[in-house]
Structure formats: C-alpha cells, structure tokens
C-alpha cells in the first residue's frame, strides 16, 4: 500500500511508542541522496527499574553501541527521519514494514504474527560456541577480549545455525542406523568442500568433539594459502591428529570417502562439484548451502509458456533460475537414493544465500515419477544441470 512518507512515519512512530506490545524495530538501508549515521539500528523494549525503556543497538561498521532511551515521540521521529529506507516494526500479534522508494514514496505492508515480547535488559544468548573459544580467535571471528567482532557477527551466526542443523540431523541418522555410531577408534569422517577460511570446518570439529562425538575432519580448498593458514591454526590449537587441510580442487581431490559432506556457499557449479563428489564418495549425510547460480540461468534462453510472463522480468528470471537449479539438485539426490529436504538455515537479514539442501542416504529406490519429472523439467526449459554431467550415467538412469 503506497502512502505519503509523512503518514508512513507517523504510523511507525505510533506503533513503536506502544511499548505494551512492541517486540522489536529494525532500521536499515539508505534513502536516495541521504546519509545515515549508522548502518543499522535495532530497537527493543527493556524493563529497567520497573520502567519500560527503548534499547538502541547501532553499528557504524566498526563497533556496536547500545544505549537506552525514553519512549518519546521526538526521539523516535528523529530516528525514523534519519535517512533509512527500510523500517520493520514487530508487535506481539503483527508486523509492519515500510519501504521508502527512490522517489520518496512509502510502501507499507502488514502481516499477522505471533511473537513474544522479551523485556529482559541483559538478554541471554543461547550460544553453542563460546565467543572466547581459542579457535574463534585464531580464525578471526573473535577479538583478543573473547568477543565476537562486529564485522563477523553474521558469519558467527551462520556457523552457529549450521551446527544447530548438523547436530540433530547427525544424531537422528546415527539412531536410524544410517551412519555408524562413532568411537575414537572409528570416528566419523567429515569433509568440508570449499572450506576457505575454515570457519565452519573448525567449528564442526571443535563443537562435535566437545559434545562427545569423535570426528576426523578434512577441509578442502583449491588455494594453497588457505591450506597453509588453516593447518598452521590447527597446529596452534594442538588438533592436527584429527583435522587437516588440503589444497585441491573439489572435483579431483585425493580424498575418496566420507560419512558427512558439508559445503557452505561454494560458488555456482562448485556446489555441483561438492554434491557429485559426496555422492561418489558414498557420503551418508550432505549439508549443502549453495551460492550463486549462473549455470542454469545462462541456459535459460527460451522459456516454455506460460513462464514468459515471469521471465520477461530479469530479476524474476534470475530467481526462477535459482529455484530450478536447487530443485534439480534435490531431484537428482532423490534419484540416487537420498532423502532430501530444502530448508532455510538462517534468516535473510544475515545472508541472502540462506537456503540449505539437507540429504540423508537411505538407498531407497527412486519412484519412477521422480526421474520422469526431472526429465520433463529439463526438456521443457532446454537445460542440462551441471550436476548431471558430473555424475556417471548409472547414477541417474
């Protein structure tokens, strides 16, 4: 719904000042020809000495500052007029979003929700990884004081959420007999494909071992600089007997087998290399978070009807290409004997690449309809997924 900017900001101010139901506020983005004092402002109500205040958290790109203010219209209006182009106001039973266009017009959206108000001043974070853990310091996520660096907050949350998905999925697979029960003499093998700076590699190793799950972890990345850096960190941490790094291409790595394959944001067809290697290595569990999707998008030269109604818009065609790519990846995994889910592993405010393919090897034969649907999609769009070409013919029939 398009309204004048003045009306939109008045509505936002009124909702923020209703602290009896306010849950949180987020100000982000920058309006055309305006400068914002902070990259982002988060606001939530807190109870201090029996009175409700508004707690502001803002980041200038280097550090996060928190302060408490009175819930007054002048202060809130000043914030709302501070040049931000996106405003989110969440209440216990609804949320309101305001998007301010380049022309200065405001578009308001409403959504029904059921949220809980949290008024605790020092909100306790339920963290899997202690920010003071030596490995977080070594990989550059934490500073020397044992605090997460502001610039690494999103990376830290991505890693934590990845672990929150890995652990229950792994335990369920072990209980179902799909993965062997690990012991020190026969630990689980984990391979991180395209590990880069190895945030996730070290996190999986350290956390799983801390909860009593014996693992041996291998990180694979084409860059020798990454291998040398990460092996040096492992040496400093004294864990070289159970974690190692190799400078190899995913498709031609000398590592031949694993129990668990993980890949976080391997670019474009590198994700297909990771999935193909995992299938051929008989991995029992795959956790794959894809990144950019150029291959299928470049093949979408002619759209079947009635899809031209969508693909005539470049942005929509791009997003449809993303969906086709990961749908076909999931379908191939189903065909070769995996139970597959496609899920969101972290909120979009932390990374736009927040989709995950989670696959558990069951060896169940595919339904004939799975292969038929796969072929129909490929034929209709005139596309050949990179993953298909990376697997020998017997894998996909």
C-alpha positions, 0 to 999 in steps of 0.5 A, a space after each residue: 500500500 503506497 502512502 505519503 512518507 509523512 503518514 508512513 512515519 507517523 504510523 511507525 512512530 505510533 506503533 513503536 511508542 506502544 511499548 505494551 506490545 512492541 517486540 522489536 524495530 529494525 532500521 536499515 538501508 539508505 534513502 536516495 541522496 541521504 546519509 545515515 549515521 549508522 548502518 543499522 539500528 535495532 530497537 527493543 523494549 527493556 524493563 529497567 527499574 520497573 520502567 519500560 525503556 527503548 534499547 538502541 543497538 547501532 553499528 557504524 561498521 566498526 563497533 556496536 553501541 547500545 544505549 537506552 532511551 525514553 519512549 518519546 515521540 521526538 526521539 523516535 521521529 528523529 530516528 525514523 527521519 534519519 535517512 533509512 529506507 527500510 523500517 520493520 516494526 514487530 508487535 506481539 500479534 503483527 508486523 509492519 514494514 515500510 519501504 521508502 522508494 527512490 522517489 520518496 514514496 512509502 510502501 507499507 505492508 502488514 502481516 499477522 504474527 505471533 511473537 513474544 515480547 522479551 523485556 529482559 535488559 541483559 538478554 541471554 544468548 543461547 550460544 553453542 560456541 563460546 565467543 572466547 573459544 581459542 579457535 574463534 580467535 585464531 580464525 578471526 571471528 573473535 577479538 583478543 577480549 573473547 568477543 565476537 567482532 562486529 564485522 563477523 557477527 553474521 558469519 558467527 551466526 551462520 556457523 552457529 545455525 549450521 551446527 544447530 542443523 548438523 547436530 540433530 540431523 547427525 544424531 537422528 541418522 546415527 539412531 536410524 542406523 544410517 551412519 555408524 555410531 562413532 568411537 575414537 577408534 572409528 570416528 566419523 569422517 567429515 569433509 568440508 568442500 570449499 572450506 576457505 577460511 575454515 570457519 565452519 570446518 573448525 567449528 564442526 570439529 571443535 563443537 562435535 568433539 566437545 559434545 562427545 562425538 569423535 570426528 576426523 575432519 578434512 577441509 578442502 580448498 583449491 588455494 594453497 594459502 588457505 591450506 597453509 593458514 588453516 593447518 598452521 591454526 590447527 597446529 596452534 590449537 594442538 588438533 592436527 591428529 584429527 583435522 587437516 587441510 588440503 589444497 585441491 580442487 573439489 572435483 579431483 581431490 585425493 580424498 575418496 570417502 566420507 560419512 558427512 559432506 558439508 559445503 557452505 556457499 561454494 560458488 555456482 557449479 562448485 556446489 555441483 562439484 561438492 554434491 557429485 563428489 559426496 555422492 561418489 564418495 558414498 557420503 551418508 549425510 550432505 549439508 549443502 548451502 549453495 551460492 550463486 547460480 549462473 549455470 542454469 540461468 545462462 541456459 535459460 534462453 527460451 522459456 516454455 509458456 506460460 513462464 514468459 510472463 515471469 521471465 520477461 522480468 530479469 530479476 524474476 528470471 534470475 530467481 526462477 533460475 535459482 529455484 530450478 537449479 536447487 530443485 534439480 539438485 534435490 531431484 537428482 539426490 532423490 534419484 540416487 537414493 537420498 532423502 532430501 529436504 530444502 530448508 532455510 538455515 538462517 534468516 535473510 537479514 544475515 545472508 541472502 544465500 540462506 537456503 540449505 539442501 539437507 540429504 540423508 542416504 537411505 538407498 531407497 529406490 527412486 519412484 519412477 515419477 521422480 526421474 520422469 519429472 526431472 526429465 520433463 523439467 529439463 526438456 521443457 526449459 532446454 537445460 542440462 544441470 551441471 550436476 548431471 554431467 558430473 555424475 556417471 550415467 548409472 547414477 541417474 538412469 
